[in-house]
Amino acid sequence: MVNTSSEHRPGRVLKYSATALVLVLLAYAAFLVSQSWRVAKSGQASQLSTIAALSGNSIDIYFTQLQIGMQNLGADLAVTHKKPDLDRAFALVRRFQNLHTELDNVMLIRGDGQILLTGTTPNGPDLPTLAGDPVFKQIRDELLQGSPFVISQPVTGHIDTSWVVSARYAVTDEAGKLAYIISANLPVDMMQRYWIDSITPRITALGLVRDDGYLVSSYPEPDASSRDKMYGKPVEGAMADYLRAHNHPQQGLVEIRNSDGKTTGLLVMRRLQHYPLTLFVEMPVTEIRAAWWHDMHAPYFLMALVLACTFAFYSMRFQRRAWSVEKRREELRHHYEHALRERSQNEIFMFDTDTLQVTYANDAAREKLGYTLEQLQKTTLPGLQPEPGIETFGTMLEQLRRGERESITYQTVQARVNGSTYPVEVTLQLLTAEDGIGRLLAIVHDLTALKQAEENIRKFNAPVERRDSR
């Protein structure tokens, strides 16, 4: 006997070799992808750290210059304090504001909270006092207990309801008592305009936060409906937790994660050198992934091409075989159904399930009834079989629709085109075609011969039954 197993061995070896090659390539690709992703994420984190360092240094320098300017203004005002000259004080404050056009407003506030003047409004009786404002008391305590220059938490303006951040400087007299407070209002988007040129398009959030958690500035600028929530209370989340846990470090990196534990962004923090403020820069993972994909090397594409060709080859081979088998099976089914309908001695009808109108009738049905197909397509099932009635047909069709019965068989009479009738037995089935539309199939069997035979038997037995009755 010939050993035929060796004939299939090369095919099996080729199949196993191809499978092993695909597995090796997949494993190698997974390793390279994982390694390159870690490198890309580390590189983006380094880029964010550089942006944070440069932006932080620029803002630190600006605050230092602003502090020096307010300190010089305070020294000039301290001379005025010995002999109050509010006209000279107004000139000094106005000159300072003209030199710092980025400031919204500069105010000179007496130590008890009375606003003496602003950079645009000289001293007058209409200026309000902040003595009863709890926020002012908090600011005054902060100035007396710490540095004479502070960046305060955001507050709403006294004239309008816009949010402002104030840089405040305490002016004391020779005895060390608080004489004046110079308050320079920075709009919350001022620092955004200051660093906007250095922001890369992939950054989605950048801002400054105080040690107490209050935002000083944020990019992008929130809409009006969310400003109260953003500036009116300390921030929460991964950044706030990290800063508190590490006692506001000089720098830090946090991976922001969603509720499923997946990383959604990188957050880099950098503390200003001379002020208790932390600058943060955030980039979403989608942008990091886009940059990583842009820097992918040729081997990745080559491996993807090899894998794609391998899978495409086997997929096309199997799909073509499956398609051929399915096509042949479908052709045989159509040929069988066509032959069954056209060559069957029984009458076969198809009806619309909604209107019960004839949509198809085979040759036997058209010959028995004397109708053409066009005439039958204008006829309904109750029109051919008037005895059951439309209500009965509706009940039977509902049972088929609900799946209570697979088919329904009943006997009735069927009307020809000339008005004559003949007895039939009808089997109804509900079929669903490939287009998803249900159709009613009726297989009609002519009972004329059967009824005639029964009648002949009855007539043949009638004399015998009469003799027996005597």
C-alpha positions as CSV (number, residue, x, y, z in Angstrom):
1,M,0.0,0.0,0.0
2,V,1.3,3.5,-0.9
3,N,1.8,5.8,2.1
4,T,-0.1,9.0,1.1
5,S,0.7,10.9,4.3
6,S,4.1,12.0,2.8
7,E,2.3,13.7,0.0
8,H,0.7,16.3,2.4
9,R,3.8,16.8,4.5
10,P,5.3,19.7,2.4
11,G,1.9,21.5,2.7
12,R,1.8,21.0,6.5
13,V,5.4,22.2,6.8
14,L,4.7,25.3,4.8
15,K,1.6,26.0,6.9
16,Y,3.4,25.6,10.2
17,S,6.4,27.6,9.0
18,A,4.2,30.5,7.9
19,T,2.4,30.4,11.2
20,A,5.7,30.4,13.2
21,L,7.0,33.3,11.0
22,V,3.8,35.3,11.7
23,L,4.1,34.6,15.5
24,V,7.7,35.7,15.6
25,L,7.1,38.8,13.6
26,L,4.1,39.7,15.9
27,A,6.2,39.1,19.0
28,Y,9.1,41.2,17.6
29,A,6.7,44.0,16.5
30,A,5.1,44.0,20.0
31,F,8.5,44.4,21.6
32,L,9.5,47.2,19.3
33,V,6.2,49.0,19.6
34,S,6.4,48.8,23.4
35,Q,10.0,50.0,23.5
36,S,9.5,52.9,21.0
37,W,6.3,54.0,22.9
38,R,8.3,54.3,26.1
39,V,11.0,56.3,24.4
40,A,8.4,58.5,22.7
41,K,6.6,59.2,26.0
42,S,9.9,59.9,27.8
43,G,10.9,62.3,25.0
44,Q,7.6,64.2,25.2
45,A,8.0,64.4,28.9
46,S,11.4,65.9,28.5
47,Q,10.0,68.4,26.0
48,L,7.3,69.4,28.4
49,S,9.9,69.9,31.1
50,T,11.9,72.2,28.9
51,I,8.7,74.2,28.0
52,A,7.9,74.4,31.7
53,A,11.4,75.5,32.7
54,L,11.6,78.2,30.0
55,S,8.0,79.5,30.7
56,G,8.6,79.4,34.4
57,N,11.9,81.4,34.1
58,S,10.2,84.0,31.9
59,I,7.3,84.5,34.3
60,D,9.6,84.5,37.3
61,I,11.6,87.3,35.7
62,Y,8.4,89.3,34.9
63,F,7.2,89.0,38.5
64,T,10.7,90.1,39.7
65,Q,10.6,93.1,37.5
66,L,7.0,93.9,38.7
67,Q,8.1,93.5,42.3
68,I,11.0,95.9,41.8
69,G,8.8,98.5,40.1
70,M,6.2,98.3,43.0
71,Q,9.0,98.4,45.5
72,N,10.3,101.7,44.0
73,L,6.8,103.0,43.9
74,G,6.4,102.1,47.5
75,A,9.6,103.9,48.5
76,D,8.3,107.1,46.8
77,L,4.9,106.7,48.5
78,A,6.6,106.2,51.9
79,V,8.0,109.7,51.7
80,T,4.4,110.9,50.9
81,H,3.2,109.1,54.0
82,K,5.1,111.4,56.3
83,K,3.3,114.3,54.8
84,P,0.2,113.1,53.0
85,D,0.2,114.5,49.4
86,L,-2.5,112.5,47.5
87,D,-2.0,114.6,44.4
88,R,1.6,113.5,44.2
89,A,0.7,110.0,45.1
90,F,-1.9,110.0,42.2
91,A,0.8,111.2,39.8
92,L,3.2,108.4,40.9
93,V,0.6,105.7,40.6
94,R,-0.6,106.9,37.2
95,R,3.0,107.0,35.9
96,F,3.5,103.5,37.2
97,Q,0.4,102.2,35.4
98,N,1.4,104.0,32.2
99,L,4.7,102.2,32.3
100,H,3.0,98.8,32.8
101,T,0.3,98.8,30.2
102,E,-0.4,95.1,30.7
103,L,-2.0,95.9,34.1
104,D,-5.8,96.5,34.2
105,N,-5.7,98.8,37.2
106,V,-3.4,100.0,39.9
107,M,-4.9,101.0,43.3
108,L,-3.4,102.6,46.4
109,I,-5.2,101.2,49.5
110,R,-4.7,102.6,53.0
111,G,-3.8,100.1,55.7
112,D,-7.4,100.1,57.1
113,G,-8.8,99.2,53.7
114,Q,-9.9,102.6,52.3
115,I,-9.1,102.9,48.6
116,L,-7.4,106.3,48.3
117,L,-6.9,106.4,44.5
118,T,-6.3,104.4,41.3
119,G,-4.1,104.9,38.3
120,T,-7.0,106.5,36.5
121,T,-9.1,108.0,39.4
122,P,-7.7,110.6,41.9
123,N,-8.6,110.7,45.5
124,G,-12.3,111.4,46.1
125,P,-15.1,110.8,48.5
126,D,-16.8,108.3,46.2
127,L,-14.1,105.7,46.4
128,P,-15.2,102.6,48.4
129,T,-13.5,100.9,51.4
130,L,-12.6,97.3,51.8
131,A,-12.5,97.3,55.5
132,G,-15.4,94.9,55.9
133,D,-14.3,92.6,53.1
134,P,-13.0,89.3,54.5
135,V,-10.9,88.8,51.4
136,F,-9.1,92.0,52.1
137,K,-8.4,91.0,55.7
138,Q,-7.0,87.7,54.4
139,I,-4.7,89.6,52.0
140,R,-3.5,92.0,54.6
141,D,-2.7,89.2,57.0
142,E,-0.8,87.4,54.2
143,L,1.3,90.5,53.5
144,L,2.1,91.2,57.2
145,Q,3.1,87.6,57.9
146,G,5.1,86.8,54.9
147,S,6.8,88.5,51.9
148,P,5.8,92.1,51.2
149,F,5.1,91.1,47.6
150,V,2.4,88.4,46.9
151,I,0.4,87.2,44.0
152,S,-3.1,86.9,45.5
153,Q,-5.7,84.3,44.7
154,P,-8.2,85.4,42.0
155,V,-11.1,87.6,43.1
156,T,-14.0,89.3,41.2
157,G,-13.5,93.0,40.4
158,H,-15.0,95.7,42.6
159,I,-16.5,97.5,39.5
160,D,-17.5,94.5,37.4
161,T,-17.7,90.8,38.0
162,S,-14.7,89.8,35.9
163,W,-12.0,87.6,37.6
164,V,-8.7,89.3,38.3
165,V,-5.4,88.3,40.0
166,S,-3.7,91.0,41.9
167,A,0.0,91.5,42.6
168,R,0.1,93.3,46.0
169,Y,3.0,95.1,47.7
170,A,2.9,96.3,51.3
171,V,4.3,99.7,52.1
172,T,5.3,100.2,55.8
173,D,6.3,103.2,57.8
174,E,9.5,103.7,59.8
175,A,7.9,101.8,62.7
176,G,7.0,98.8,60.5
177,K,3.3,99.6,60.6
178,L,1.4,98.9,57.4
179,A,0.7,102.2,55.7
180,Y,-0.4,101.4,52.2
181,I,-1.1,98.5,49.9
182,I,-0.3,98.8,46.3
183,S,-2.6,96.5,44.3
184,A,-1.9,95.9,40.6
185,N,-4.7,93.9,38.9
186,L,-3.5,91.3,36.4
187,P,-6.3,89.8,34.2
188,V,-6.4,86.1,34.5
189,D,-5.5,85.8,30.8
190,M,-2.6,88.2,30.9
191,M,0.1,85.5,31.5
192,Q,-1.6,83.4,28.9
193,R,-0.8,86.2,26.4
194,Y,2.7,86.4,27.9
195,W,3.6,82.8,27.1
196,I,1.4,82.1,24.2
197,D,4.2,82.3,21.6
198,S,6.1,79.5,23.3
199,I,3.1,77.1,23.4
200,T,3.3,74.1,21.1
201,P,0.1,73.1,19.4
202,R,-0.1,69.8,21.2
203,I,-0.3,71.3,24.7
204,T,-3.9,71.4,25.9
205,A,-3.4,73.0,29.4
206,L,-0.9,75.4,30.9
207,G,-1.2,77.5,34.0
208,L,0.0,78.8,37.3
209,V,-1.3,77.5,40.7
210,R,-0.6,78.9,44.2
211,D,0.4,76.7,47.1
212,D,-3.1,76.9,48.5
213,G,-4.4,75.3,45.3
214,Y,-6.0,78.4,43.7
215,L,-5.3,79.0,40.0
216,V,-3.6,82.3,39.1
217,S,-3.9,81.8,35.4
218,S,-4.9,79.1,33.0
219,Y,-4.7,78.3,29.3
220,P,-6.9,77.8,27.5
221,E,-9.1,80.5,29.0
222,P,-12.3,78.9,30.4
223,D,-15.7,80.1,29.3
224,A,-17.7,82.5,31.4
225,S,-19.9,79.7,32.8
226,S,-17.0,77.7,34.3
227,R,-14.8,80.6,35.5
228,D,-16.4,80.7,38.9
229,K,-15.8,77.0,39.4
230,M,-12.2,77.2,38.2
231,Y,-11.0,80.3,40.0
232,G,-13.4,80.3,42.9
233,K,-12.1,77.2,44.7
234,P,-8.8,75.2,44.9
235,V,-8.1,72.8,42.1
236,E,-8.5,69.1,42.6
237,G,-7.2,66.0,41.0
238,A,-3.9,64.3,40.3
239,M,-1.8,67.5,40.2
240,A,-3.2,68.8,43.6
241,D,-2.6,65.4,45.2
242,Y,0.9,65.2,43.9
243,L,1.8,68.8,45.1
244,R,0.4,68.1,48.6
245,A,2.0,64.7,48.9
246,H,5.5,66.0,47.8
247,N,5.3,69.4,49.6
248,H,5.4,71.4,46.4
249,P,8.6,70.1,44.9
250,Q,10.8,72.1,42.4
251,Q,9.6,69.9,39.6
252,G,7.5,66.8,39.0
253,L,5.8,64.5,36.5
254,V,2.4,63.0,36.8
255,E,0.6,60.6,34.5
256,I,-3.1,61.5,34.5
257,R,-5.3,58.4,34.4
258,N,-9.1,57.9,33.9
259,S,-11.4,55.8,36.0
260,D,-10.3,52.7,34.1
261,G,-6.6,53.2,35.0
262,K,-5.6,54.2,31.5
263,T,-3.1,57.1,31.0
264,T,-4.9,60.0,29.3
265,G,-2.2,62.7,29.6
266,L,1.2,63.8,30.9
267,L,1.4,66.6,33.4
268,V,4.8,68.3,34.1
269,M,5.1,70.8,37.0
270,R,7.8,73.4,37.6
271,R,8.0,75.7,40.7
272,L,9.0,79.3,40.2
273,Q,12.4,80.1,41.7
274,H,11.4,83.2,43.7
275,Y,7.6,82.9,44.3
276,P,5.3,80.3,45.8
277,L,3.7,79.4,42.5
278,T,3.9,76.2,40.4
279,L,3.6,76.2,36.6
280,F,2.1,73.1,35.0
281,V,2.0,71.9,31.4
282,E,-0.3,69.2,30.2
283,M,-0.3,67.1,27.0
284,P,-2.9,64.4,26.1
285,V,-1.8,60.9,25.3
286,T,-3.5,61.2,21.9
287,E,-1.0,64.0,20.9
288,I,1.9,61.9,22.2
289,R,0.7,58.9,20.2
290,A,0.3,61.1,17.1
291,A,3.9,62.3,17.4
292,W,5.1,58.7,18.1
293,W,3.3,57.4,15.0
294,H,4.9,60.2,12.9
295,D,8.4,59.2,14.0
296,M,7.9,55.4,13.4
297,H,10.8,53.9,11.4
298,A,10.7,51.8,8.2
299,P,10.9,48.4,9.9
300,Y,7.5,48.8,11.5
301,F,5.9,49.4,8.1
302,L,7.9,46.6,6.5
303,M,6.7,44.2,9.2
304,A,3.2,45.4,8.9
305,L,3.4,44.9,5.1
306,V,4.7,41.4,5.5
307,L,2.0,40.5,8.0
308,A,-0.7,42.2,5.9
309,C,0.4,40.3,2.8
310,T,0.5,37.0,4.7
311,F,-2.9,37.5,6.2
312,A,-4.3,38.8,3.0
313,F,-3.1,35.7,1.1
314,Y,-4.6,33.2,3.5
315,S,-7.8,35.3,3.9
316,M,-8.3,35.6,0.2
317,R,-7.7,31.9,-0.2
318,F,-10.1,30.9,2.5
319,Q,-12.7,33.6,1.6
320,R,-12.6,32.6,-2.1
321,R,-13.1,28.9,-1.2
322,A,-15.9,29.8,1.2
323,W,-17.4,32.2,-1.4
324,S,-17.3,29.5,-4.1
325,V,-18.9,26.9,-1.9
326,E,-21.6,29.4,-0.7
327,K,-22.2,30.6,-4.3
328,R,-22.6,27.0,-5.5
329,R,-24.9,26.2,-2.6
330,E,-27.0,29.3,-3.3
331,E,-27.2,28.5,-7.0
332,L,-28.3,24.9,-6.3
333,R,-30.9,26.2,-3.8
334,H,-32.3,28.7,-6.4
335,H,-32.4,26.0,-9.1
336,Y,-34.1,23.6,-6.7
337,E,-36.7,26.1,-5.6
338,H,-37.4,27.3,-9.1
339,A,-37.8,23.7,-10.3
340,L,-40.0,22.9,-7.3
341,R,-42.3,25.9,-8.0
342,E,-42.5,25.6,-11.8
343,R,-42.7,21.8,-12.1
344,S,-44.8,21.1,-9.1
345,Q,-48.3,19.6,-9.9
346,N,-49.6,21.6,-6.9
347,E,-50.6,25.2,-7.2
348,I,-48.0,27.5,-5.5
349,F,-48.7,31.1,-4.6
350,M,-46.8,33.9,-2.9
351,F,-48.8,36.6,-1.1
352,D,-47.9,40.0,0.4
353,T,-48.3,39.6,4.2
354,D,-49.8,43.1,4.6
355,T,-52.3,43.2,1.7
356,L,-52.6,39.4,1.0
357,Q,-52.2,40.3,-2.6
358,V,-50.7,37.7,-5.0
359,T,-47.1,38.4,-5.9
360,Y,-46.3,35.0,-7.6
361,A,-48.1,32.0,-9.0
362,N,-46.6,29.0,-10.7
363,D,-47.7,27.5,-14.1
364,A,-50.0,25.0,-12.4
365,A,-51.8,27.7,-10.5
366,R,-52.3,29.9,-13.6
367,E,-53.5,26.9,-15.7
368,K,-56.0,25.7,-13.0
369,L,-57.5,29.1,-12.4
370,G,-57.4,30.4,-16.0
371,Y,-55.7,33.7,-14.9
372,T,-52.6,35.3,-16.3
373,L,-49.9,36.3,-13.8
374,E,-50.8,40.0,-14.3
375,Q,-54.4,39.3,-13.5
376,L,-53.5,37.2,-10.4
377,Q,-51.2,40.0,-9.1
378,K,-54.3,42.2,-8.9
379,T,-56.1,39.5,-6.8
380,T,-55.9,38.8,-3.1
381,L,-56.0,35.5,-1.2
382,P,-59.6,36.2,0.1
383,G,-60.6,36.9,-3.5
384,L,-59.4,33.4,-4.6
385,Q,-60.7,31.7,-1.4
386,P,-63.8,33.6,-0.2
387,E,-65.1,31.1,2.3
388,P,-62.6,31.6,5.3
389,G,-63.1,35.4,5.4
390,I,-60.6,38.1,5.9
391,E,-60.8,37.8,9.7
392,T,-59.9,34.1,9.6
393,F,-56.9,34.9,7.3
394,G,-55.8,37.6,9.8
395,T,-55.9,35.2,12.7
396,M,-53.9,32.5,10.8
397,L,-51.3,35.0,9.7
398,E,-50.9,36.4,13.3
399,Q,-50.3,32.9,14.6
400,L,-47.6,32.4,11.9
401,R,-46.0,35.8,12.8
402,R,-45.9,35.0,16.5
403,G,-44.3,31.7,15.7
404,E,-47.1,29.7,17.4
405,R,-47.3,27.5,14.4
406,E,-44.9,26.8,11.6
407,S,-47.6,26.1,9.0
408,I,-51.4,26.0,8.9
409,T,-53.4,23.6,6.8
410,Y,-57.1,24.0,6.0
411,Q,-59.7,22.9,3.3
412,T,-61.8,25.4,1.4
413,V,-63.0,26.0,-2.2
414,Q,-61.1,28.1,-4.8
415,A,-62.7,30.2,-7.5
416,R,-61.6,30.1,-11.1
417,V,-61.7,33.1,-13.5
418,N,-65.1,31.8,-14.9
419,G,-66.7,31.8,-11.5
420,S,-66.7,28.0,-11.0
421,T,-65.1,26.6,-7.8
422,Y,-63.3,23.4,-6.8
423,P,-62.3,22.0,-3.5
424,V,-58.7,22.5,-2.3
425,E,-56.4,21.8,0.6
426,V,-54.2,24.8,1.5
427,T,-50.9,24.8,3.5
428,L,-49.8,28.3,4.6
429,Q,-46.2,29.1,5.6
430,L,-44.5,32.4,6.5
431,L,-41.1,32.8,4.8
432,T,-38.5,35.4,5.3
433,A,-36.6,36.3,2.1
434,E,-32.9,37.4,1.8
435,D,-34.1,41.0,1.8
436,G,-35.6,40.5,5.3
437,I,-39.2,40.9,4.0
438,G,-41.8,38.3,5.0
439,R,-43.9,36.6,2.4
440,L,-46.8,34.2,2.7
441,L,-46.4,30.9,0.8
442,A,-49.5,28.9,-0.1
443,I,-49.3,25.4,-1.5
444,V,-52.7,24.4,-2.8
445,H,-53.6,20.8,-3.5
446,D,-56.6,20.2,-5.8
447,L,-59.1,17.8,-4.0
448,T,-61.5,17.4,-6.9
449,A,-60.3,13.9,-7.7
450,L,-60.4,12.9,-4.1
451,K,-63.9,14.3,-3.5
452,Q,-65.1,12.6,-6.7
453,A,-63.7,9.3,-5.5
454,E,-65.3,9.7,-2.2
455,E,-68.6,10.5,-3.9
456,N,-68.3,7.4,-6.2
457,I,-67.7,5.2,-3.1
458,R,-70.6,6.7,-1.4
459,K,-72.9,6.0,-4.4
460,F,-71.6,2.5,-4.7
461,N,-72.2,1.8,-1.1
462,A,-75.7,3.4,-1.0
463,P,-77.7,0.2,-2.3
464,V,-76.0,-2.0,0.1
465,E,-76.8,0.3,3.0
466,R,-80.5,0.4,1.9
467,R,-80.7,-3.4,1.8
468,D,-79.1,-3.7,5.2
469,S,-81.6,-1.2,6.6
470,R,-84.5,-3.4,5.5
